[in-house]
Each structure stands twice: as C-alpha cells, then as structure tokens.
Amino acid sequence: PVWRDEIAALRCTERLVRIARQTRARIHVLHISTAEEIVFLEQHKDVATCEATPHHLTLTADDYARLGTLLQMNPP
C-alpha cells in the first residue's frame, strides 16, 4: 500500500530547501526514501545534505508480499 507517494516526498523536500534558502540556513534531510529527492538534493548541495536508512536502500515494494506489515514505515 502507498500512503505517501514519491510526489509527496519530493514536494516536502522542495519546501524544506525553499525555507532553508529564505532563512539562509543549512539543512540535513533524514531518511531520504526516493530517487527523486536525491536528484533534487544533488542540485542544492550548497544548503542541504541528506541520509538514507538501510531498509530504504535495500527493501522494495515486492518484499511486502513476503513480510507484510513488518515493512510499513514512515516516511514511505
């Protein structure tokens, strides 16, 4: 199941970068979960760094059939 899709994740990350620029702050985005966010943040290295968790890097939607709700995490 999808609760928040890639578009929602990217929009939130874009908003964070916009706020960082407006306030002249640097940000560190935790738990990146989409390729779209990584591509976006590569263009904004001057204000943002990021990290991903092991399960976001290694598990896929296909694993849900085997592991069920054990795979549910927030963000998606």
PQR file of N, CA, C, O and H, with PARSE charges and radii, in Angstrom:
ATOM      1  N   PRO A   1       0.825  -1.204   0.000 -0.5600 1.5000
ATOM      2  CA  PRO A   1       0.000   0.000   0.000  0.2800 2.0000
ATOM      3  C   PRO A   1       0.863   1.259   0.000  0.5500 1.7000
ATOM      4  O   PRO A   1       1.967   1.267   0.543 -0.5500 1.4000
ATOM      5  N   VAL A   2       0.355   2.305  -0.605 -0.4000 1.5000
ATOM      6  CA  VAL A   2       1.071   3.580  -0.656 -0.0000 2.0000
ATOM      7  C   VAL A   2       0.290   4.610   0.145  0.5500 1.7000
ATOM      8  O   VAL A   2      -0.866   4.902  -0.160 -0.5500 1.4000
ATOM      9  H   VAL A   2      -0.542   2.298  -1.047  0.4000 1.0000
ATOM     10  N   TRP A   3       0.929   5.158   1.171 -0.4000 1.5000
ATOM     11  CA  TRP A   3       0.297   6.215   1.964 -0.0000 2.0000
ATOM     12  C   TRP A   3       0.756   7.575   1.471  0.5500 1.7000
ATOM     13  O   TRP A   3      -0.033   8.511   1.345 -0.5500 1.4000
ATOM     14  H   TRP A   3       1.868   4.921   1.420  0.4000 1.0000
ATOM     15  N   ARG A   4       2.037   7.663   1.199 -0.4000 1.5000
ATOM     16  CA  ARG A   4       2.607   8.896   0.659 -0.0000 2.0000
ATOM     17  C   ARG A   4       3.488   8.499  -0.514  0.5500 1.7000
ATOM     18  O   ARG A   4       4.408   7.696  -0.359 -0.5500 1.4000
ATOM     19  H   ARG A   4       2.679   6.902   1.302  0.4000 1.0000
ATOM     20  N   ASP A   5       3.216   9.045  -1.663 -0.4000 1.5000
ATOM     21  CA  ASP A   5       3.965   8.644  -2.850 -0.0000 2.0000
ATOM     22  C   ASP A   5       5.215   9.500  -3.037  0.5500 1.7000
ATOM     23  O   ASP A   5       5.514  10.376  -2.226 -0.5500 1.4000
ATOM     24  H   ASP A   5       2.468   9.697  -1.790  0.4000 1.0000
ATOM     25  N   GLU A   6       5.934   9.227  -4.118 -0.4000 1.5000
ATOM     26  CA  GLU A   6       7.172   9.944  -4.409 -0.0000 2.0000
ATOM     27  C   GLU A   6       6.940  11.439  -4.585  0.5500 1.7000
ATOM     28  O   GLU A   6       7.790  12.251  -4.219 -0.5500 1.4000
ATOM     29  H   GLU A   6       5.691   8.515  -4.777  0.4000 1.0000
ATOM     30  N   ILE A   7       5.807  11.794  -5.138 -0.4000 1.5000
ATOM     31  CA  ILE A   7       5.496  13.215  -5.351 -0.0000 2.0000
ATOM     32  C   ILE A   7       5.381  13.942  -4.017  0.5500 1.7000
ATOM     33  O   ILE A   7       5.895  15.051  -3.873 -0.5500 1.4000
ATOM     34  H   ILE A   7       5.117  11.134  -5.436  0.4000 1.0000
ATOM     35  N   ALA A   8       4.720  13.340  -3.052 -0.4000 1.5000
ATOM     36  CA  ALA A   8       4.578  13.959  -1.727 -0.0000 2.0000
ATOM     37  C   ALA A   8       5.938  14.117  -1.057  0.5500 1.7000
ATOM     38  O   ALA A   8       6.223  15.158  -0.464 -0.5500 1.4000
ATOM     39  H   ALA A   8       4.302  12.439  -3.169  0.4000 1.0000
ATOM     40  N   ALA A   9       6.772  13.095  -1.147 -0.4000 1.5000
ATOM     41  CA  ALA A   9       8.106  13.170  -0.544 -0.0000 2.0000
ATOM     42  C   ALA A   9       8.925  14.283  -1.189  0.5500 1.7000
ATOM     43  O   ALA A   9       9.579  15.061  -0.494 -0.5500 1.4000
ATOM     44  H   ALA A   9       6.540  12.249  -1.628  0.4000 1.0000
ATOM     45  N   LEU A  10       8.891  14.358  -2.508 -0.4000 1.5000
ATOM     46  CA  LEU A  10       9.649  15.387  -3.215 -0.0000 2.0000
ATOM     47  C   LEU A  10       9.135  16.784  -2.886  0.5500 1.7000
ATOM     48  O   LEU A  10       9.933  17.697  -2.675 -0.5500 1.4000
ATOM     49  H   LEU A  10       8.360  13.727  -3.073  0.4000 1.0000
ATOM     50  N   ARG A  11       7.845  16.963  -2.839 -0.4000 1.5000
ATOM     51  CA  ARG A  11       7.284  18.292  -2.517 -0.0000 2.0000
ATOM     52  C   ARG A  11       7.723  18.759  -1.136  0.5500 1.7000
ATOM     53  O   ARG A  11       8.038  19.934  -0.951 -0.5500 1.4000
ATOM     54  H   ARG A  11       7.197  16.221  -3.011  0.4000 1.0000
ATOM     55  N   CYS A  12       7.747  17.860  -0.177 -0.4000 1.5000
ATOM     56  CA  CYS A  12       8.188  18.224   1.174 -0.0000 2.0000
ATOM     57  C   CYS A  12       9.662  18.613   1.180  0.5500 1.7000
ATOM     58  O   CYS A  12      10.051  19.579   1.835 -0.5500 1.4000
ATOM     59  H   CYS A  12       7.491  16.905  -0.327  0.4000 1.0000
ATOM     60  N   THR A  13      10.473  17.867   0.456 -0.4000 1.5000
ATOM     61  CA  THR A  13      11.897  18.174   0.378 -0.0000 2.0000
ATOM     62  C   THR A  13      12.128  19.503  -0.329  0.5500 1.7000
ATOM     63  O   THR A  13      12.974  20.292   0.092 -0.5500 1.4000
ATOM     64  H   THR A  13      10.157  17.082  -0.077  0.4000 1.0000
ATOM     65  N   GLU A  14      11.386  19.754  -1.392 -0.4000 1.5000
ATOM     66  CA  GLU A  14      11.487  21.046  -2.086 -0.0000 2.0000
ATOM     67  C   GLU A  14      11.110  22.189  -1.149  0.5500 1.7000
ATOM     68  O   GLU A  14      11.743  23.244  -1.161 -0.5500 1.4000
ATOM     69  H   GLU A  14      10.698  19.113  -1.734  0.4000 1.0000
ATOM     70  N   ARG A  15      10.091  21.975  -0.351 -0.4000 1.5000
ATOM     71  CA  ARG A  15       9.653  23.011   0.604 -0.0000 2.0000
ATOM     72  C   ARG A  15      10.747  23.284   1.634  0.5500 1.7000
ATOM     73  O   ARG A  15      11.015  24.439   1.966 -0.5500 1.4000
ATOM     74  H   ARG A  15       9.577  21.118  -0.341  0.4000 1.0000
ATOM     75  N   LEU A  16      11.378  22.227   2.138 -0.4000 1.5000
ATOM     76  CA  LEU A  16      12.457  22.404   3.111 -0.0000 2.0000
ATOM     77  C   LEU A  16      13.604  23.220   2.531  0.5500 1.7000
ATOM     78  O   LEU A  16      14.136  24.110   3.195 -0.5500 1.4000
ATOM     79  H   LEU A  16      11.160  21.289   1.869  0.4000 1.0000
ATOM     80  N   VAL A  17      13.981  22.920   1.305 -0.4000 1.5000
ATOM     81  CA  VAL A  17      15.072  23.661   0.663 -0.0000 2.0000
ATOM     82  C   VAL A  17      14.671  25.118   0.452  0.5500 1.7000
ATOM     83  O   VAL A  17      15.480  26.021   0.667 -0.5500 1.4000
ATOM     84  H   VAL A  17      13.549  22.197   0.766  0.4000 1.0000
ATOM     85  N   ARG A  18      13.453  25.347   0.040 -0.4000 1.5000
ATOM     86  CA  ARG A  18      12.967  26.722  -0.153 -0.0000 2.0000
ATOM     87  C   ARG A  18      13.042  27.503   1.169  0.5500 1.7000
ATOM     88  O   ARG A  18      13.491  28.649   1.186 -0.5500 1.4000
ATOM     89  H   ARG A  18      12.796  24.614  -0.135  0.4000 1.0000
ATOM     90  N   ILE A  19      12.605  26.890   2.261 -0.4000 1.5000
ATOM     91  CA  ILE A  19      12.659  27.548   3.574 -0.0000 2.0000
ATOM     92  C   ILE A  19      14.109  27.780   3.992  0.5500 1.7000
ATOM     93  O   ILE A  19      14.438  28.835   4.533 -0.5500 1.4000
ATOM     94  H   ILE A  19      12.240  25.959   2.247  0.4000 1.0000
ATOM     95  N   ALA A  20      14.967  26.807   3.744 -0.4000 1.5000
ATOM     96  CA  ALA A  20      16.386  26.963   4.081 -0.0000 2.0000
ATOM     97  C   ALA A  20      16.984  28.154   3.346  0.5500 1.7000
ATOM     98  O   ALA A  20      17.730  28.940   3.930 -0.5500 1.4000
ATOM     99  H   ALA A  20      14.699  25.950   3.304  0.4000 1.0000
ATOM    100  N   ARG A  21      16.660  28.285   2.087 -0.4000 1.5000
ATOM    101  CA  ARG A  21      17.184  29.418   1.311 -0.0000 2.0000
ATOM    102  C   ARG A  21      16.624  30.750   1.823  0.5500 1.7000
ATOM    103  O   ARG A  21      17.356  31.734   1.924 -0.5500 1.4000
ATOM    104  H   ARG A  21      16.053  27.647   1.613  0.4000 1.0000
ATOM    105  N   GLN A  22      15.341  30.777   2.143 -0.4000 1.5000
ATOM    106  CA  GLN A  22      14.719  32.014   2.631 -0.0000 2.0000
ATOM    107  C   GLN A  22      15.316  32.456   3.960  0.5500 1.7000
ATOM    108  O   GLN A  22      15.427  33.652   4.226 -0.5500 1.4000
ATOM    109  H   GLN A  22      14.746  29.977   2.062  0.4000 1.0000
ATOM    110  N   THR A  23      15.698  31.502   4.790 -0.4000 1.5000
ATOM    111  CA  THR A  23      16.221  31.814   6.121 -0.0000 2.0000
ATOM    112  C   THR A  23      17.745  31.757   6.184  0.5500 1.7000
ATOM    113  O   THR A  23      18.343  31.965   7.239 -0.5500 1.4000
ATOM    114  H   THR A  23      15.609  30.530   4.574  0.4000 1.0000
ATOM    115  N   ARG A  24      18.366  31.470   5.030 -0.4000 1.5000
ATOM    116  CA  ARG A  24      19.826  31.348   4.944 -0.0000 2.0000
ATOM    117  C   ARG A  24      20.361  30.311   5.928  0.5500 1.7000
ATOM    118  O   ARG A  24      21.381  30.519   6.585 -0.5500 1.4000
ATOM    119  H   ARG A  24      17.879  31.301   4.173  0.4000 1.0000
ATOM    120  N   ALA A  25      19.660  29.214   6.010 -0.4000 1.5000
ATOM    121  CA  ALA A  25      20.061  28.121   6.897 -0.0000 2.0000
ATOM    122  C   ALA A  25      20.533  26.931   6.065  0.5500 1.7000
ATOM    123  O   ALA A  25      20.219  26.821   4.880 -0.5500 1.4000
ATOM    124  H   ALA A  25      18.831  29.046   5.476  0.4000 1.0000
ATOM    125  N   ARG A  26      21.280  26.057   6.700 -0.4000 1.5000
ATOM    126  CA  ARG A  26      21.639  24.783   6.087 -0.0000 2.0000
ATOM    127  C   ARG A  26      20.761  23.718   6.727  0.5500 1.7000
ATOM    128  O   ARG A  26      20.400  23.823   7.899 -0.5500 1.4000
ATOM    129  H   ARG A  26      21.534  26.147   7.663  0.4000 1.0000
ATOM    130  N   ILE A  27      20.420  22.693   5.952 -0.4000 1.5000
ATOM    131  CA  ILE A  27      19.561  21.627   6.467 -0.0000 2.0000
ATOM    132  C   ILE A  27      20.184  20.263   6.196  0.5500 1.7000
ATOM    133  O   ILE A  27      21.000  20.101   5.289 -0.5500 1.4000
ATOM    134  H   ILE A  27      20.714  22.608   5.000  0.4000 1.0000
ATOM    135  N   HIS A  28      19.780  19.291   7.004 -0.4000 1.5000
ATOM    136  CA  HIS A  28      20.156  17.890   6.799 -0.0000 2.0000
ATOM    137  C   HIS A  28      18.852  17.107   6.773  0.5500 1.7000
ATOM    138  O   HIS A  28      18.135  17.057   7.772 -0.5500 1.4000
ATOM    139  H   HIS A  28      19.117  19.423   7.742  0.4000 1.0000
ATOM    140  N   VAL A  29      18.544  16.495   5.634 -0.4000 1.5000
ATOM    141  CA  VAL A  29      17.285  15.775   5.458 -0.0000 2.0000
ATOM    142  C   VAL A  29      17.504  14.317   5.837  0.5500 1.7000
ATOM    143  O   VAL A  29      18.346  13.634   5.255 -0.5500 1.4000
ATOM    144  H   VAL A  29      19.127  16.536   4.823  0.4000 1.0000
ATOM    145  N   LEU A  30      16.742  13.851   6.812 -0.4000 1.5000
ATOM    146  CA  LEU A  30      16.867  12.478   7.298 -0.0000 2.0000
ATOM    147  C   LEU A  30      15.972  11.534   6.516  0.5500 1.7000
ATOM    148  O   LEU A  30      14.889  11.911   6.069 -0.5500 1.4000
ATOM    149  H   LEU A  30      16.057  14.406   7.285  0.4000 1.0000
ATOM    150  N   HIS A  31      16.434  10.310   6.357 -0.4000 1.5000
ATOM    151  CA  HIS A  31      15.633   9.195   5.839 -0.0000 2.0000
ATOM    152  C   HIS A  31      15.079   9.430   4.436  0.5500 1.7000
ATOM    153  O   HIS A  31      13.895   9.206   4.187 -0.5500 1.4000
ATOM    154  H   HIS A  31      17.314  10.003   6.720  0.4000 1.0000
ATOM    155  N   ILE A  32      15.932   9.879   3.528 -0.4000 1.5000
ATOM    156  CA  ILE A  32      15.523  10.020   2.129 -0.0000 2.0000
ATOM    157  C   ILE A  32      15.020   8.668   1.647  0.5500 1.7000
ATOM    158  O   ILE A  32      15.653   7.639   1.884 -0.5500 1.4000
ATOM    159  H   ILE A  32      16.894  10.061   3.731  0.4000 1.0000
ATOM    160  N   SER A  33      13.886   8.679   0.973 -0.4000 1.5000
ATOM    161  CA  SER A  33      13.298   7.396   0.564 -0.0000 2.0000
ATOM    162  C   SER A  33      12.983   7.307  -0.925  0.5500 1.7000
ATOM    163  O   SER A  33      12.438   6.299  -1.375 -0.5500 1.4000
ATOM    164  H   SER A  33      13.372   9.515   0.781  0.4000 1.0000
ATOM    165  N   THR A  34      13.315   8.342  -1.698 -0.4000 1.5000
ATOM    166  CA  THR A  34      13.016   8.285  -3.132 -0.0000 2.0000
ATOM    167  C   THR A  34      14.199   8.789  -3.956  0.5500 1.7000
ATOM    168  O   THR A  34      14.968   9.644  -3.517 -0.5500 1.4000
ATOM    169  H   THR A  34      13.757   9.161  -1.332  0.4000 1.0000
ATOM    170  N   ALA A  35      14.318   8.242  -5.144 -0.4000 1.5000
ATOM    171  CA  ALA A  35      15.357   8.690  -6.077 -0.0000 2.0000
ATOM    172  C   ALA A  35      15.123  10.140  -6.484  0.5500 1.7000
ATOM    173  O   ALA A  35      16.072  10.890  -6.712 -0.5500 1.4000
ATOM    174  H   ALA A  35      13.693   7.548  -5.501  0.4000 1.0000
ATOM    175  N   GLU A  36      13.863  10.525  -6.571 -0.4000 1.5000
ATOM    176  CA  GLU A  36      13.532  11.901  -6.963 -0.0000 2.0000
ATOM    177  C   GLU A  36      14.108  12.917  -5.976  0.5500 1.7000
ATOM    178  O   GLU A  36      14.587  13.975  -6.382 -0.5500 1.4000
ATOM    179  H   GLU A  36      13.092   9.915  -6.386  0.4000 1.0000
ATOM    180  N   GLU A  37      14.062  12.597  -4.689 -0.4000 1.5000
ATOM    181  CA  GLU A  37      14.623  13.503  -3.685 -0.0000 2.0000
ATOM    182  C   GLU A  37      16.138  13.618  -3.834  0.5500 1.7000
ATOM    183  O   GLU A  37      16.700  14.705  -3.696 -0.5500 1.4000
ATOM    184  H   GLU A  37      13.673  11.737  -4.360  0.4000 1.0000
ATOM    185  N   ILE A  38      16.792  12.499  -4.114 -0.4000 1.5000
ATOM    186  CA  ILE A  38      18.247  12.514  -4.271 -0.0000 2.0000
ATOM    187  C   ILE A  38      18.639  13.378  -5.462  0.5500 1.7000
ATOM    188  O   ILE A  38      19.552  14.198  -5.360 -0.5500 1.4000
ATOM    189  H   ILE A  38      16.335  11.616  -4.226  0.4000 1.0000
ATOM    190  N   VAL A  39      17.961  13.201  -6.584 -0.4000 1.5000
ATOM    191  CA  VAL A  39      18.252  14.008  -7.774 -0.0000 2.0000
ATOM    192  C   VAL A  39      18.060  15.489  -7.460  0.5500 1.7000
ATOM    193  O   VAL A  39      18.890  16.316  -7.839 -0.5500 1.4000
ATOM    194  H   VAL A  39      17.220  12.535  -6.667  0.4000 1.0000
ATOM    195  N   PHE A  40      16.979  15.827  -6.773 -0.4000 1.5000
ATOM    196  CA  PHE A  40      16.710  17.222  -6.418 -0.0000 2.0000
ATOM    197  C   PHE A  40      17.798  17.763  -5.492  0.5500 1.7000
ATOM    198  O   PHE A  40      18.318  18.855  -5.719 -0.5500 1.4000
ATOM    199  H   PHE A  40      16.305  15.155  -6.464  0.4000 1.0000
ATOM    200  N   LEU A  41      18.141  17.008  -4.454 -0.4000 1.5000
ATOM    201  CA  LEU A  41      19.106  17.495  -3.472 -0.0000 2.0000
ATOM    202  C   LEU A  41      20.519  17.598  -4.042  0.5500 1.7000
ATOM    203  O   LEU A  41      21.322  18.388  -3.547 -0.5500 1.4000
ATOM    204  H   LEU A  41      17.718  16.121  -4.270  0.4000 1.0000
ATOM    205  N   GLU A  42      20.832  16.822  -5.061 -0.4000 1.5000
ATOM    206  CA  GLU A  42      22.137  16.962  -5.721 -0.0000 2.0000
ATOM    207  C   GLU A  42      22.310  18.366  -6.289  0.5500 1.7000
ATOM    208  O   GLU A  42      23.430  18.865  -6.394 -0.5500 1.4000
ATOM    209  H   GLU A  42      20.180  16.180  -5.463  0.4000 1.0000
ATOM    210  N   GLN A  43      21.220  18.990  -6.646 -0.4000 1.5000
ATOM    211  CA  GLN A  43      21.254  20.339  -7.218 -0.0000 2.0000
ATOM    212  C   GLN A  43      21.292  21.425  -6.141  0.5500 1.7000
ATOM    213  O   GLN A  43      21.417  22.609  -6.455 -0.5500 1.4000
ATOM    214  H   GLN A  43      20.310  18.585  -6.561  0.4000 1.0000
ATOM    215  N   HIS A  44      21.183  21.025  -4.878 -0.4000 1.5000
ATOM    216  CA  HIS A  44      21.111  22.001  -3.784 -0.0000 2.0000
ATOM    217  C   HIS A  44      22.098  21.660  -2.667  0.5500 1.7000
ATOM    218  O   HIS A  44      21.806  21.852  -1.487 -0.5500 1.4000
ATOM    219  H   HIS A  44      21.081  20.064  -4.623  0.4000 1.0000
ATOM    220  N   LYS A  45      23.262  21.156  -3.052 -0.4000 1.5000
ATOM    221  CA  LYS A  45      24.279  20.778  -2.072 -0.0000 2.0000
ATOM    222  C   LYS A  45      24.783  21.964  -1.262  0.5500 1.7000
ATOM    223  O   LYS A  45      25.342  21.789  -0.180 -0.5500 1.4000
ATOM    224  H   LYS A  45      23.499  21.000  -4.011  0.4000 1.0000
ATOM    225  N   ASP A  46      24.590  23.151  -1.776 -0.4000 1.5000
ATOM    226  CA  ASP A  46      25.061  24.331  -1.053 -0.0000 2.0000
ATOM    227  C   ASP A  46      24.263  24.592   0.219  0.5500 1.7000
ATOM    228  O   ASP A  46      24.751  25.278   1.117 -0.5500 1.4000
ATOM    229  H   ASP A  46      24.136  23.294  -2.656  0.4000 1.0000
ATOM    230  N   VAL A  47      23.040  24.057   0.315 -0.4000 1.5000
ATOM    231  CA  VAL A  47      22.230  24.270   1.520 -0.0000 2.0000
ATOM    232  C   VAL A  47      21.759  22.975   2.177  0.5500 1.7000
ATOM    233  O   VAL A  47      21.245  23.006   3.295 -0.5500 1.4000
ATOM    234  H   VAL A  47      22.643  23.499  -0.415  0.4000 1.0000
ATOM    235  N   ALA A  48      21.926  21.832   1.497 -0.4000 1.5000
ATOM    236  CA  ALA A  48      21.326  20.607   2.034 -0.0000 2.0000
ATOM    237  C   ALA A  48      22.246  19.399   1.918  0.5500 1.7000
ATOM    238  O   ALA A  48      22.949  19.213   0.925 -0.5500 1.4000
ATOM    239  H   ALA A  48      22.343  21.807   0.589  0.4000 1.0000
ATOM    240  N   THR A  49      22.214  18.589   2.966 -0.4000 1.5000
ATOM    241  CA  THR A  49      22.804  17.256   2.941 -0.0000 2.0000
ATOM    242  C   THR A  49      21.687  16.285   3.285  0.5500 1.7000
ATOM    243  O   THR A  49      20.613  16.696   3.725 -0.5500 1.4000
ATOM    244  H   THR A  49      21.643  18.740   3.773  0.4000 1.0000
ATOM    245  N   CYS A  50      21.942  14.993   3.085 -0.4000 1.5000
ATOM    246  CA  CYS A  50      20.879  14.025   3.359 -0.0000 2.0000
ATOM    247  C   CYS A  50      21.461  12.671   3.719  0.5500 1.7000
ATOM    248  O   CYS A  50      22.662  12.435   3.581 -0.5500 1.4000
ATOM    249  H   CYS A  50      22.814  14.659   2.728  0.4000 1.0000
ATOM    250  N   GLU A  51      20.591  11.785   4.184 -0.4000 1.5000
ATOM    251  CA  GLU A  51      20.978  10.414   4.503 -0.0000 2.0000
ATOM    252  C   GLU A  51      19.790   9.489   4.261  0.5500 1.7000
ATOM    253  O   GLU A  51      18.638   9.920   4.218 -0.5500 1.4000
ATOM    254  H   GLU A  51      19.616  11.977   4.296  0.4000 1.0000
ATOM    255  N   ALA A  52      20.104   8.217   4.107 -0.4000 1.5000
ATOM    256  CA  ALA A  52      19.065   7.190   3.929 -0.0000 2.0000
ATOM    257  C   ALA A  52      19.312   6.073   4.933  0.5500 1.7000
ATOM    258  O   ALA A  52      20.441   5.866   5.378 -0.5500 1.4000
ATOM    259  H   ALA A  52      21.040   7.867   4.142  0.4000 1.0000
ATOM    260  N   THR A  53      18.265   5.362   5.283 -0.4000 1.5000
ATOM    261  CA  THR A  53      18.394   4.225   6.192 -0.0000 2.0000
ATOM    262  C   THR A  53      18.627   2.952   5.383  0.5500 1.7000
ATOM    263  O   THR A  53      18.263   2.897   4.208 -0.5500 1.4000
ATOM    264  H   THR A  53      17.347   5.530   4.922  0.4000 1.0000
ATOM    265  N   PRO A  54      19.227   1.926   5.993 -0.5600 1.5000
ATOM    266  CA  PRO A  54      19.475   0.675   5.265  0.2800 2.0000
ATOM    267  C   PRO A  54      18.209   0.064   4.663  0.5500 1.7000
ATOM    268  O   PRO A  54      18.243  -0.439   3.540 -0.5500 1.4000
ATOM    269  N   HIS A  55      17.103   0.101   5.390 -0.4000 1.5000
ATOM    270  CA  HIS A  55      15.893  -0.515   4.846 -0.0000 2.0000
ATOM    271  C   HIS A  55      15.337   0.261   3.653  0.5500 1.7000
ATOM    272  O   HIS A  55      14.722  -0.333   2.767 -0.5500 1.4000
ATOM    273  H   HIS A  55      17.075   0.510   6.302  0.4000 1.0000
ATOM    274  N   HIS A  56      15.542   1.558   3.618 -0.4000 1.5000
ATOM    275  CA  HIS A  56      15.116   2.313   2.436 -0.0000 2.0000
ATOM    276  C   HIS A  56      15.999   1.994   1.231  0.5500 1.7000
ATOM    277  O   HIS A  56      15.554   2.108   0.089 -0.5500 1.4000
ATOM    278  H   HIS A  56      16.042   2.041   4.337  0.4000 1.0000
ATOM    279  N   LEU A  57      17.235   1.601   1.476 -0.4000 1.5000
ATOM    280  CA  LEU A  57      18.154   1.278   0.381 -0.0000 2.0000
ATOM    281  C   LEU A  57      17.995  -0.148  -0.138  0.5500 1.7000
ATOM    282  O   LEU A  57      18.290  -0.420  -1.302 -0.5500 1.4000
ATOM    283  H   LEU A  57      17.597   1.509   2.404  0.4000 1.0000
ATOM    284  N   THR A  58      17.530  -1.057   0.715 -0.4000 1.5000
ATOM    285  CA  THR A  58      17.558  -2.477   0.334 -0.0000 2.0000
ATOM    286  C   THR A  58      16.201  -3.121   0.111  0.5500 1.7000
ATOM    287  O   THR A  58      16.117  -4.103  -0.627 -0.5500 1.4000
ATOM    288  H   THR A  58      17.290  -0.836   1.661  0.4000 1.0000
ATOM    289  N   LEU A  59      15.146  -2.617   0.711 -0.4000 1.5000
ATOM    290  CA  LEU A  59      13.834  -3.248   0.571 -0.0000 2.0000
ATOM    291  C   LEU A  59      13.026  -2.572  -0.534  0.5500 1.7000
ATOM    292  O   LEU A  59      13.188  -1.382  -0.802 -0.5500 1.4000
ATOM    293  H   LEU A  59      15.215  -1.819   1.310  0.4000 1.0000
ATOM    294  N   THR A  60      12.152  -3.356  -1.170 -0.4000 1.5000
ATOM    295  CA  THR A  60      11.304  -2.827  -2.238 -0.0000 2.0000
ATOM    296  C   THR A  60       9.852  -3.194  -1.966  0.5500 1.7000
ATOM    297  O   THR A  60       9.556  -3.952  -1.042 -0.5500 1.4000
ATOM    298  H   THR A  60      12.021  -4.323  -0.952  0.4000 1.0000
ATOM    299  N   ALA A  61       8.960  -2.658  -2.767 -0.4000 1.5000
ATOM    300  CA  ALA A  61       7.537  -2.983  -2.638 -0.0000 2.0000
ATOM    301  C   ALA A  61       7.296  -4.477  -2.825  0.5500 1.7000
ATOM    302  O   ALA A  61       6.351  -5.024  -2.256 -0.5500 1.4000
ATOM    303  H   ALA A  61       9.201  -2.043  -3.518  0.4000 1.0000
ATOM    304  N   ASP A  62       8.139  -5.145  -3.615 -0.4000 1.5000
ATOM    305  CA  ASP A  62       7.985  -6.588  -3.816 -0.0000 2.0000
ATOM    306  C   ASP A  62       8.179  -7.376  -2.520  0.5500 1.7000
ATOM    307  O   ASP A  62       7.610  -8.457  -2.368 -0.5500 1.4000
ATOM    308  H   ASP A  62       8.907  -4.701  -4.078  0.4000 1.0000
ATOM    309  N   ASP A  63       8.967  -6.854  -1.594 -0.4000 1.5000
ATOM    310  CA  ASP A  63       9.190  -7.532  -0.320 -0.0000 2.0000
ATOM    311  C   ASP A  63       7.948  -7.512   0.566  0.5500 1.7000
ATOM    312  O   ASP A  63       7.852  -8.294   1.512 -0.5500 1.4000
ATOM    313  H   ASP A  63       9.429  -5.976  -1.718  0.4000 1.0000
ATOM    314  N   TYR A  64       7.008  -6.639   0.273 -0.4000 1.5000
ATOM    315  CA  TYR A  64       5.788  -6.524   1.085 -0.0000 2.0000
ATOM    316  C   TYR A  64       4.978  -7.818   1.070  0.5500 1.7000
ATOM    317  O   TYR A  64       4.379  -8.185   2.081 -0.5500 1.4000
ATOM    318  H   TYR A  64       7.086  -6.004  -0.496  0.4000 1.0000
ATOM    319  N   ALA A  65       4.956  -8.510  -0.065 -0.4000 1.5000
ATOM    320  CA  ALA A  65       4.203  -9.771  -0.161 -0.0000 2.0000
ATOM    321  C   ALA A  65       4.735 -10.798   0.829  0.5500 1.7000
ATOM    322  O   ALA A  65       3.968 -11.596   1.370 -0.5500 1.4000
ATOM    323  H   ALA A  65       5.443  -8.212  -0.887  0.4000 1.0000
ATOM    324  N   ARG A  66       6.029 -10.784   1.066 -0.4000 1.5000
ATOM    325  CA  ARG A  66       6.654 -11.755   1.965 -0.0000 2.0000
ATOM    326  C   ARG A  66       6.615 -11.305   3.427  0.5500 1.7000
ATOM    327  O   ARG A  66       6.395 -12.126   4.317 -0.5500 1.4000
ATOM    328  H   ARG A  66       6.651 -10.136   0.627  0.4000 1.0000
ATOM    329  N   LEU A  67       6.822 -10.032   3.679 -0.4000 1.5000
ATOM    330  CA  LEU A  67       6.976  -9.548   5.052 -0.0000 2.0000
ATOM    331  C   LEU A  67       5.768  -8.779   5.586  0.5500 1.7000
ATOM    332  O   LEU A  67       5.684  -8.513   6.785 -0.5500 1.4000
ATOM    333  H   LEU A  67       7.001  -9.365   2.956  0.4000 1.0000
ATOM    334  N   GLY A  68       4.850  -8.427   4.718 -0.4000 1.5000
ATOM    335  CA  GLY A  68       3.622  -7.760   5.152 -0.0000 2.0000
ATOM    336  C   GLY A  68       3.874  -6.479   5.917  0.5500 1.7000
ATOM    337  O   GLY A  68       4.723  -5.673   5.536 -0.5500 1.4000
ATOM    338  H   GLY A  68       4.918  -8.643   3.744  0.4000 1.0000
ATOM    339  N   THR A  69       3.135  -6.293   6.994 -0.4000 1.5000
ATOM    340  CA  THR A  69       3.180  -5.035   7.737 -0.0000 2.0000
ATOM    341  C   THR A  69       4.504  -4.789   8.449  0.5500 1.7000
ATOM    342  O   THR A  69       4.733  -3.688   8.950 -0.5500 1.4000
ATOM    343  H   THR A  69       2.445  -6.948   7.303  0.4000 1.0000
ATOM    344  N   LEU A  70       5.373  -5.781   8.505 -0.4000 1.5000
ATOM    345  CA  LEU A  70       6.701  -5.542   9.071 -0.0000 2.0000
ATOM    346  C   LEU A  70       7.471  -4.501   8.252  0.5500 1.7000
ATOM    347  O   LEU A  70       8.411  -3.880   8.749 -0.5500 1.4000
ATOM    348  H   LEU A  70       5.187  -6.675   8.098  0.4000 1.0000
ATOM    349  N   LEU A  71       7.067  -4.322   7.010 -0.4000 1.5000
ATOM    350  CA  LEU A  71       7.743  -3.358   6.141 -0.0000 2.0000
ATOM    351  C   LEU A  71       7.149  -1.966   6.187  0.5500 1.7000
ATOM    352  O   LEU A  71       7.712  -1.051   5.585 -0.5500 1.4000
ATOM    353  H   LEU A  71       6.303  -4.827   6.607  0.4000 1.0000
ATOM    354  N   GLN A  72       6.065  -1.772   6.857 -0.4000 1.5000
ATOM    355  CA  GLN A  72       5.451  -0.445   6.876 -0.0000 2.0000
ATOM    356  C   GLN A  72       6.305   0.500   7.697  0.5500 1.7000
ATOM    357  O   GLN A  72       6.642   0.227   8.849 -0.5500 1.4000
ATOM    358  H   GLN A  72       5.608  -2.515   7.346  0.4000 1.0000
ATOM    359  N   MET A  73       6.648   1.621   7.074 -0.4000 1.5000
ATOM    360  CA  MET A  73       7.466   2.620   7.752 -0.0000 2.0000
ATOM    361  C   MET A  73       7.008   3.999   7.320  0.5500 1.7000
ATOM    362  O   MET A  73       6.314   4.159   6.315 -0.5500 1.4000
ATOM    363  H   MET A  73       6.374   1.843   6.138  0.4000 1.0000
ATOM    364  N   ASN A  74       7.398   4.963   8.078 -0.4000 1.5000
ATOM    365  CA  ASN A  74       7.007   6.321   7.807 -0.0000 2.0000
ATOM    366  C   ASN A  74       8.251   7.194   7.868  0.5500 1.7000
ATOM    367  O   ASN A  74       8.828   7.280   8.952 -0.5500 1.4000
ATOM    368  H   ASN A  74       7.961   4.834   8.894  0.4000 1.0000
ATOM    369  N   PRO A  75       8.715   7.843   6.824 -0.5600 1.5000
ATOM    370  CA  PRO A  75       8.055   8.026   5.539  0.2800 2.0000
ATOM    371  C   PRO A  75       8.113   6.758   4.699  0.5500 1.7000
ATOM    372  O   PRO A  75       8.755   5.774   5.065 -0.5500 1.4000
ATOM    373  N   PRO A  76       7.414   6.809   3.546 -0.5600 1.5000
ATOM    374  CA  PRO A  76       7.321   5.609   2.704  0.2800 2.0000
ATOM    375  C   PRO A  76       8.684   5.154   2.206  0.5500 1.7000
ATOM    376  O   PRO A  76       8.778   4.160   1.486 -0.5500 1.4000
TER
END
